[in-house]
């Protein structure tokens, strides 16, 4: 009887899988296509510039599939108004540049983790100018208190990312896509937005200005999970650059500048929107939310707070945890509305949990020097001066290699771990920093209007070593993050060379299953080069948890506990691109490594390898590092990404395929629906059955 059951089970399974493969072929088999959008197109099938869809709302999303690319015509001229900080650059967009679109870009099809949908500025000569998404309001926003202003009609949003996932929007160069003149926000996201990346955009003059802050709108309405903005200029909107009413998880901001430069005509020290509580990033409501990464970015001048995270008002209770800020410059303007660099709003009697796990590394926070304090007055007598440098409640914080300049108080509660920090012109309430004047190169700037960002916060005092942001002025940002078109192989690459030391880059913190993907191009043979995931900065091999290596024998291997090994011999060649996939289980301290040579097939380096022996007690990974031993060797690391493991990836190999379906079927038939991996219970109802298999098929096919 048992043998007959097994025979029938195998026969049924093979028949079912054969039927599914015929009905639902794997997505990877489908050939990705390129579609086109141009105001000069014939609005036909979108498969060429001639037949291009002629507006953003004319995209036929029924024909677009995961993995497809949509190229958007930017006209022949570039509108890039890259900021000239010695004078005001807040001039209207030139009327004859780029190509203007007057509808909302609203994706209506999901990509997948392996095959996202990409929308980007075209690279063709004559079409690679600037995409201008115009909301319809041609008059600039009014300044606070302006009389006789009638708000013109305008569309709500430039980009609407609600209800979609695995979508990338890329201007391919600074300000390659502009969004302005909208009533609500340049980019609008909500809790249904997932895995969305926005790159190389400029977002300005959106929203509205009102003395009641609840009536104002922002550059970006932020919400959702795994949201990334990179190479973004966001400035001079109705209120905040980013504002969220809750529902944020794993938000990343990199290589970007948030600021207000437009001056109020009757209050010369204030921005035009000074009455709107304009902040760089504000997150309120939504309860406990986790995962914020800000890196290689300038926040300010022109904001009330650079970042305000959480709230304790009864309407809007929120606590933000697991925040990492690295190599970032906060800078204020000089008016009364400039309050603080970063604030966590928390009351133990109201918030259900405190802020925890804030990490600052190589951060510079600049406020006004408090002349009242300099005159020797007690701090309580100096309340009219700029308020806070930063204030962080809660516990579990780490503050390293940072400089805090000006403001009334510097406050980090909970006994933070600290090292190599410096303060000047501020009351250090928790003794986290040594008092040393950094002697900045140039801290004489207007803060708003002409010369608003004519500063250089390079540290000249030799007593301060390896501290403060490496981004010290706007040009540093543009030089360090000069984007290239997406097709160019060097996008997102770091070059690792011998004698360079350890290279570290922050990731959103992961404490459970996730995948990491990246490319490595070895530039020399027979080197000893490693790329690794770590918890915090790595400056020795013992800090590395999950590591791949290009070894001196010319082969690829990975760390397994106390040794390097590989399941088979995988040689590497100079100049060849190798794509790595790491599937990581932080709780179990294991990972699997897969590599695909350029123009080759994927190979297994190792499965279920154990973290390095010294790292078997860590509870999170939040950094990737690279290093070369000795005096020889170099390689590129490119396109480094990380994301939570897809819930449909039952067998946890980093791929969605029918092997995951087989795992569900086996549990369904052989374990009596009671003993199973929790991931196999797709609908989470406590039993594995046909409904779970159906839900799985629906999720991986999108049907």
C-alpha positions, 0 to 999 in steps of 0.5 A, a space after each residue: 500500500 505504501 509503495 502504491 501511494 508513493 507511485 501515485 504521488 510521483 505520477 501525479 507530481 510529474 503530471 502536474 509539473 508537466 502541465 504547469 510548465 506547458 501552461 506557465 512557462 518560466 519567466 526567464 524563457 521570455 525575451 525582454 523587450 524595449 519600448 519607446 515613449 516620445 511626444 513625436 511618436 505615432 502612439 501605436 505599439 511602442 516598439 520603435 521611435 516611430 510607433 512610440 507611445 506619445 505620452 506617459 499615460 499612453 503606455 500600454 501596460 498590458 504589453 509590458 512584462 517583467 524584464 522589459 525596458 521603456 526608453 523615454 525621449 528627452 529631446 536633443 537639449 539638456 536642461 541640467 541646471 547643476 547648482 552653481 553655489 556662488 550665486 542663485 540657480 533657482 531660475 525657471 527651467 529653460 523653455 526650449 530644453 528637453 522634452 515635456 510630458 504633461 501626464 503622470 508616469 504611473 507604472 501598472 505592471 510589476 517586475 520581479 526580483 530577477 526581472 525588474 521593469 526599467 524606465 529610463 532616459 533614452 541614450 540615443 543622440 538627439 533623444 538624451 536631453 532631459 525628460 521634463 514631467 510637468 504638473 501644469 502649474 507654471 507659476 512658482 509656489 508662493 512664498 509664506 504670507 504672499 498675498 494675491 496669489 491664486 493657485 493654478 490648476 495642476 496635476 497631483 503627481 509626477 510619478 505615482 508608484 503605488 501598488 507596484 513592485 520591482 520598478 526602476 526609474 533612471 534619468 541616467 545622468 544628473 537631473 536626467 528626469 525632472 518633476 515640477 509644478 505638481 500639486 501633491 508631490 513629484 513622486 508619490 509612494 504608499 504602503 503598497 510600493 515595493 522594491 522601487 528605485 529612482 535615480 538621477 532625478 531633480 524634484 522641485 517646485 511641487 506641492 503647495 505653501 500654507 501657514 498650516 503645515 497639514 495643508 502642504 505637500 512635498 517633493 516625495 511622498 515616502 512610504 513602502 518597502 525597499 525604496 531607493 533614491 540615488 543621485 537625486 536633487 530635491 529642493 524648494 518644494 512646498 514643505 519637506 523634501 521627503 515626507 512620510 505618514 508611515 509605512 517605511 521599511 528599508 529606505 535608502 538615500 545615496 549620493 543625493 542633495 536635499 536643500 532649499 535655496 529660494 529666499 523669502 523676499 521679506 525675511 532674507 535669512 529664511 527660505 520662501 517656505 519657512 512657515 511650512 516646517 520644511 524638513 529634509 526627511 520627516 517620518 511620522 505615524 505608522 508605529 515602529 518602522 525599521 531600516 533607514 540608510 543615508 550615505 554620501 549625501 548632503 542635507 541642507 541648507 534651508 531646512 527646519 530639521 535635516 531629519 525628523 524621525 518619529 513622533 509622539 503626538 497622539 495623531 501620529 505616533 511613530 518610532 524609527 529604528 535601525 538607522 545608518 547615516 554614513 559619509 553625510 553632511 548636514 548643514 543649516 541656514 542661518 534663520 530662526 526656523 533652522 532648528 536641528 540636524 537630526 531629531 528623534 521625537 519620542 515620549 516613553 509614555 506614548 511611543 510603544 518602543 524607543 528608537 534603537 540602533 542609530 549608527 553615525 560614521 563619518 558624519 558632519 553636522 553643522 549648525 550656527 555657532 551659538 554666540 550666546 554660549 561663546 560669550 560664556 552664558 549658561 545654555 538655558 540663557 541661550 534659547 534664541 540661538 539655533 536649537 539642537 545639533 542632534 538629539 537621539 533618544 533610546 539606546 544601542 547607538 554607535 557614533 564614530 568618526 563624526 564632527 558636530 559643530 554649532 547648535 545649543 546641545 548635542 544629545 545622544 542618549 542611552 550610553 552610545 558606543 563612541 570613538 574619534 568624535 569631535 565637537 565645537 561651539 555646542 554643549 555636549 550633554 553626553 560626552 560623546 566627542 572631544 572639543 576641538 575646532 575643526 577650522 573648516 576651509 570655508 564656513 562663510 556662506 549665506 545659507 539661502 539665496 545667492 551663495 546659499 551653499 558656497 561652503 567648504 567644510 574640509 577640516 584643516 585642524 591636524 588634530 582631527 584625523 579620519 573624521 567628518 564627512 568626506 563630502 564637504 561641499 557640493 562639488 564633492 558630491 557631483 565628482 564622487 557620484 557622476 552617473 553614467 548611462 545605465 548601459 555603461 559597464 562602470 555604473 556603480 563600480 568601486 575600484 579596489 587596489 593593493 595598498 588601498 586599505 579596506 573599502 567599506 559601504 553601508 547596507 540596510 541592516 538585515 537580520 534574517 534571510 536576504 540576497 545580495 548580488 554584485 559583479 566583480 571584474 578582476 584586473 589582475 591575475 593571481 591576486 588575493 582579493 576578497 569581497 565580504 558582508 559584515 556587521 559594521 565596518 571591516 578593517 581586518 579579516 576577522 570582521 568578515 562574515 560571508 566572503 568570496 575570494 579571488 585567490 592567488 591560484 587564479 580561482 574563485 572560492 569562499 569562506 566556510 567557517 575557518 577555511 576557504 573552499 569551493 565545491 569545484 574549481 572555478 578559474 577567473 580571467 582578467 577583464 571578465 565580469 563575474 556576477 555573484 549571488 549570495 543567499 544569506 541566512 543571518 539567523 542560521 549564520 549560513 550562506 550559499 554562493 553562486 557565480 556566473 562568468 560573463 557569457 557563461 552559465 551559473 556555477 555553485 561556489 558553495 551551499 550552506 557555508 558557515 559564516 567565518 568562525 569569529 562572526 558566529 554570534 552576530 545578529 545582523 549584516 549592514 555593510 559590504 567590504 573589499 580588500 586586497 592582501 599584499 602589494 599586488 592586484 586590483 579589481 572592480 566591484 559593481 552594482 552591489 545590491 541587497 534585498 530581503 529573500 522573496 517569500 515565494 523562494 521556498 527552497 531559499 536558493 535566491 531564484 523563483 522557479 518550479 523547484 519551489 513548487 515541488 517543495 510545497 507539493 512534497 510537504 503537502 503529500 508526504 508530511 500530512 500537512 503538519 510538518 513543513 518549512 514555514 515558507 511553504 505555508 504561502 497563505 500562512 493559515 497553518 497548513 500546506 495544501 493545494 491553496 498554497 501551491 496555487 498562491 505560489 503559482 500566482 505570485 511567480 507568474 503575476 497572473 
